[in-house]
């Protein structure tokens, strides 16, 4: 299993994040709460929180802001204008 680390050459995070985790991360970056993410994806709030926890562990970050930053830095998230 590859681990994303800001201090080394980054592996492709899409290889370590599940499709559902990417969906959750995209909604987090758009400002959705866990409750709204759950409603949008038809999953429980607890499942959303588990995805958040797993992504923080996989990307070795400690909070949501760092999680979103990691998403942008590794290319999982993109700015659209």
C-alpha positions as CSV (number, residue, x, y, z in Angstrom):
1,X,0.0,0.0,0.0
2,X,1.4,3.4,-1.0
3,X,1.2,6.3,1.6
4,X,1.1,9.9,0.6
5,X,3.7,11.9,2.3
6,X,4.3,15.7,1.7
7,X,8.0,15.2,2.3
8,X,8.7,12.6,-0.4
9,X,7.8,12.2,-4.0
10,X,4.0,11.8,-3.9
11,X,2.5,8.5,-5.1
12,X,-0.8,8.7,-6.9
13,X,-3.4,9.3,-4.1
14,X,-6.1,7.9,-6.4
15,X,-4.4,4.5,-5.8
16,X,-4.9,4.7,-2.1
17,X,-8.2,6.5,-1.8
18,X,-11.4,4.6,-2.7
19,X,-13.8,6.1,-5.2
20,X,-16.2,6.8,-2.3
21,X,-13.5,8.6,-0.3
22,X,-12.8,10.8,-3.3
23,X,-16.5,11.6,-3.6
24,X,-16.6,12.6,0.1
25,X,-13.4,14.6,-0.2
26,X,-14.9,16.6,-3.2
27,X,-18.0,17.4,-1.2
28,X,-15.9,18.4,1.9
29,X,-13.9,20.8,-0.3
30,X,-17.2,22.3,-1.4
31,X,-18.1,23.1,2.2
32,X,-20.6,20.3,2.8
33,X,-21.2,19.1,6.3
34,X,-21.0,15.4,7.2
35,X,-24.8,15.4,7.4
36,X,-25.2,17.0,4.0
37,X,-22.6,14.6,2.5
38,X,-24.5,11.7,3.9
39,X,-27.8,12.9,2.4
40,X,-26.1,13.6,-1.0
41,X,-24.5,10.1,-1.1
42,X,-27.2,8.2,0.6
43,X,-24.9,7.1,3.4
44,X,-25.0,7.7,7.2
45,X,-23.2,10.6,8.9
46,X,-21.2,8.0,10.8
47,X,-20.0,6.5,7.5
48,X,-19.0,9.9,6.2
49,X,-17.0,10.5,9.4
50,X,-15.3,7.1,9.0
51,X,-14.3,8.0,5.4
52,X,-12.9,11.3,6.8
53,X,-10.9,9.5,9.5
54,X,-9.6,6.9,7.0
55,X,-8.5,9.6,4.5
56,X,-6.7,11.5,7.2
57,X,-4.9,8.4,8.2
58,X,-4.0,7.4,4.6
59,X,-2.8,10.9,3.7
60,X,-1.1,11.4,7.0
61,X,-2.9,14.6,8.0
62,X,-4.5,15.6,11.2
63,X,-7.5,17.8,10.3
64,X,-10.0,18.7,7.6
65,X,-8.1,21.7,6.3
66,X,-5.0,19.7,5.8
67,X,-7.0,16.9,4.2
68,X,-8.4,19.4,1.6
69,X,-5.0,20.9,1.1
70,X,-3.6,17.4,0.4
71,X,-6.4,16.7,-2.0
72,X,-5.4,19.8,-4.1
73,X,-1.6,19.2,-3.8
74,X,-1.9,15.7,-5.0
75,X,-4.3,16.4,-7.8
76,X,-7.4,14.6,-6.5
77,X,-9.1,18.0,-6.2
78,X,-9.0,20.7,-8.9
79,X,-10.0,24.3,-9.0
80,X,-12.5,25.1,-11.8
81,X,-13.0,28.6,-13.1
